[in-house]
Amino acid sequence: MKNEIENIIRESQAAIGKIPVDKVQEAADEIFSALENGNKLLICGNGGSAADSQHFAAELVGRFEKEKQPLPAISLTTDTSILTAVANDYGYDNVFAKQVKALGEKGDILFAISTSGNSPNVLKAVELAKTIGMKSISLTGKDGGKIAGISDIDINIPVFSTARVQEAHITVIHIICKIIEDKMLAKIKATQ
C-alpha cells in the first residue's frame, strides 16, 4: 500500500508540474482587472469541479491568506432551487447558461471548470457568456475538449486521470487567489 500511496503522490506532483504558468498569470490578471473595474466573477463546474467553484468563490468573498475587501465572486453551483428548477424545466445542459444570462453582464468573467473540457452545461455557459460580452476562462484537463477551443483563456492540465487533474485545478485556483490578493493589497499600500 505504501508504494501505491507514493505513486499517487508522484502522479499528483507530475500533474501540478504541468500547470501552464503563463496562462495562470494571464487569467489572474484578467480576473483582477475585471474585479477592479467593478465587474464580477461567475464560476461553474460539475461534481468535484462544482466543489472547486464553491471553494474559489469562498476564497474571494472571504479571505485567502490575508484580510482584504470581499470580492464579487458567485458559484453557480450552490442554489439547489435554481439548479433543480432549470434542470426540470429546460434540461440539465442549461443549468449554468440560464444563470449566466440572469447574472452576467459585459465585462464580467465566467470561470468554467471541466476536467474533460466537454461538459455540455459548462460549454453552453461559455457560449452564452461570449454573446453577453463576458470573457471566459476555462480550467480543463485531458486535451481541453470543446471548452478549450472557445474560451478566451484555457488553463489545461494535460493528464487523463480525473483525480490528478482536480488536484492540479485546486492548486491553480489557490495561485490565482494569491495573485489577486497580493495585487489588491499592493494597490492599497501604494495609495496610503
Phi, psi and omega per residue, in radians:
M1 nan -0.643 3.139
K2 -1.035 -0.719 3.114
N3 -1.089 -0.690 3.128
E4 -1.136 -0.751 3.112
I5 -1.069 -0.807 3.132
E6 -1.087 -0.643 3.115
N7 -1.147 -0.728 3.108
I8 -1.095 -0.732 3.120
I9 -1.091 -0.750 3.112
R10 -1.100 -0.741 3.122
E11 -1.105 -0.709 3.117
S12 -1.123 -0.777 3.111
Q13 -1.080 -0.687 3.119
A14 -1.127 -0.722 3.119
A15 -1.130 -0.783 3.111
I16 -1.078 -0.605 3.103
G17 -1.156 -0.262 3.134
K18 -1.640 0.088 3.116
I19 -1.109 2.202 3.142
P20 -1.353 1.723 -3.003
V21 -0.975 -0.795 -3.117
D22 -1.084 -0.681 3.122
K23 -1.178 -0.661 3.118
V24 -1.125 -0.770 3.114
Q25 -1.085 -0.773 3.134
E26 -1.065 -0.756 3.133
A27 -1.124 -0.794 3.139
A28 -1.068 -0.728 3.127
D29 -1.107 -0.743 3.129
E30 -1.116 -0.767 -3.137
I31 -1.137 -0.803 -3.140
F32 -1.033 -0.794 -3.133
S33 -1.059 -0.787 3.129
A34 -1.089 -0.799 -3.135
L35 -1.130 -0.687 3.120
E36 -1.101 -0.546 3.140
N37 -1.512 0.146 3.092
G38 1.532 0.172 3.108
N39 -1.591 3.124 -3.096
K40 -2.217 2.921 3.127
L41 -1.977 2.140 3.029
L42 -1.831 2.388 -3.024
I43 -2.277 2.394 3.116
C44 -2.546 2.783 3.104
G45 3.049 2.932 -3.118
N46 -1.962 2.636 3.048
G47 1.030 -2.177 3.094
G48 -1.043 -0.570 3.108
S49 -1.236 -0.475 3.022
A50 -1.154 -0.746 3.094
A51 -1.101 -0.713 3.108
D52 -1.118 -0.644 3.135
S53 -1.145 -0.693 3.094
Q54 -1.173 -0.726 3.116
H55 -1.045 -0.803 -3.129
F56 -1.055 -0.856 3.138
A57 -1.054 -0.726 -3.135
A58 -1.084 -0.701 -3.141
E59 -1.140 -0.597 -3.114
L60 -1.450 -0.678 3.117
V61 -1.276 -0.729 3.084
G62 -1.519 -2.095 3.062
R63 -2.414 2.697 3.047
F64 -1.628 -1.357 3.104
E65 -2.031 -0.408 -3.065
K66 -2.301 2.771 3.077
E67 -1.190 2.383 3.135
K68 -2.725 2.982 3.045
Q69 -1.101 2.398 3.047
P70 -1.121 2.470 -3.091
L71 -1.946 2.550 -3.107
P72 -1.346 1.571 3.102
A73 -2.185 2.264 -3.074
I74 -2.205 2.164 3.011
S75 -1.479 2.185 -3.123
L76 -1.448 0.157 -3.083
T77 -1.793 0.064 -2.908
T78 -1.794 -0.339 -3.065
D79 -1.640 1.715 -3.058
T80 -1.131 -0.509 3.105
S81 -1.166 -0.775 3.089
I82 -1.135 -0.843 -3.096
L83 -1.011 -0.802 -3.087
T84 -1.322 -0.618 3.108
A85 -1.152 -0.824 -3.131
V86 -1.144 -0.762 3.124
A87 -1.050 -0.737 -3.133
N88 -1.186 -0.772 -3.026
D89 -1.521 -0.536 -3.026
Y90 -2.185 -0.111 -3.099
G91 1.681 2.591 -3.054
Y92 -1.085 -0.475 3.139
D93 -1.081 -0.275 -3.068
N94 -1.839 0.055 -3.021
V95 -1.091 -0.556 3.122
F96 -1.621 -0.645 -3.137
A97 -1.061 -0.720 3.123
K98 -1.064 -0.693 3.142
Q99 -1.254 -0.644 3.068
V100 -1.082 -0.738 3.125
K101 -1.112 -0.679 -3.107
A102 -1.321 -0.640 -2.980
L103 -1.906 -0.424 -3.028
G104 -1.388 2.525 3.085
E105 -2.377 2.783 3.081
K106 -0.947 2.332 -3.132
G107 1.700 -0.352 3.056
D108 -1.258 2.929 3.091
I109 -2.152 2.385 2.980
L110 -1.770 2.168 3.075
F111 -1.843 1.871 -2.985
A112 -1.868 2.124 -3.081
I113 -1.947 2.187 3.113
S114 -2.672 2.045 -3.117
T115 -1.139 -0.548 3.127
S116 -1.530 -0.442 -3.027
G117 1.374 0.128 -3.061
N118 -2.228 0.216 -3.140
S119 -1.082 2.055 -3.060
P120 -1.002 -0.674 -3.104
N121 -1.255 -0.570 3.085
V122 -1.273 -0.739 3.099
L123 -1.018 -0.793 3.121
K124 -1.086 -0.661 3.127
A125 -1.131 -0.722 3.122
V126 -1.136 -0.766 3.126
E127 -1.051 -0.767 -3.132
L128 -1.182 -0.712 3.136
A129 -0.965 -0.709 3.135
K130 -1.056 -0.686 -3.109
T131 -1.209 -0.413 -3.140
I132 -1.466 -0.372 -3.058
G133 1.710 0.338 3.055
M134 -1.556 2.602 2.977
K135 -1.492 2.639 3.092
S136 -2.150 2.373 3.056
I137 -2.101 2.223 3.123
S138 -1.987 2.595 3.079
L139 -2.112 1.880 -2.999
T140 -2.197 3.030 3.042
G141 -2.280 -2.979 3.122
K142 0.920 -2.151 -3.141
D143 -1.717 0.171 3.139
G144 1.551 -0.364 3.091
G145 1.009 -2.836 -3.106
K146 -1.164 -0.566 -3.090
I147 -1.128 -0.690 3.137
A148 -1.033 -0.606 -3.091
G149 -1.263 -0.324 -3.112
I150 -2.032 -0.134 3.115
S151 -1.303 2.632 3.067
D152 -1.203 -0.673 3.077
I153 -2.359 2.198 3.067
D154 -2.011 2.174 3.053
I155 -1.804 1.768 -3.035
N156 -1.830 2.335 3.013
I157 -1.845 1.776 -2.968
P158 -1.410 1.065 3.025
V159 -2.249 2.820 -2.989
F160 -1.861 -0.035 3.053
S161 -1.529 2.086 -3.126
T162 -1.003 -0.745 -3.128
A163 -1.071 -0.764 -3.130
R164 -1.185 -0.661 3.085
V165 -1.063 -0.809 -3.120
Q166 -1.101 -0.632 3.100
E167 -1.125 -0.696 3.087
A168 -1.220 -0.638 3.137
H169 -1.046 -0.784 -3.123
I170 -1.177 -0.537 3.051
T171 -1.134 -0.759 3.092
V172 -1.033 -0.807 -3.137
I173 -1.047 -0.769 3.117
H174 -1.108 -0.681 3.108
I175 -1.110 -0.795 3.131
I176 -1.064 -0.762 3.113
C177 -1.035 -0.747 -3.138
K178 -1.119 -0.786 3.139
I179 -1.064 -0.815 -3.131
I180 -1.090 -0.810 -3.136
E181 -1.067 -0.802 3.129
D182 -1.091 -0.716 3.124
K183 -1.135 -0.726 3.119
M184 -1.071 -0.824 -3.089
L185 -1.193 -0.627 3.096
A186 -1.142 -0.684 3.133
K187 -1.139 -0.758 3.113
I188 -1.080 -0.794 -3.123
K189 -1.082 -0.670 -3.119
A190 -1.165 -0.477 -3.106
T191 -1.583 -0.075 -3.136
Q192 -1.547 nan nan
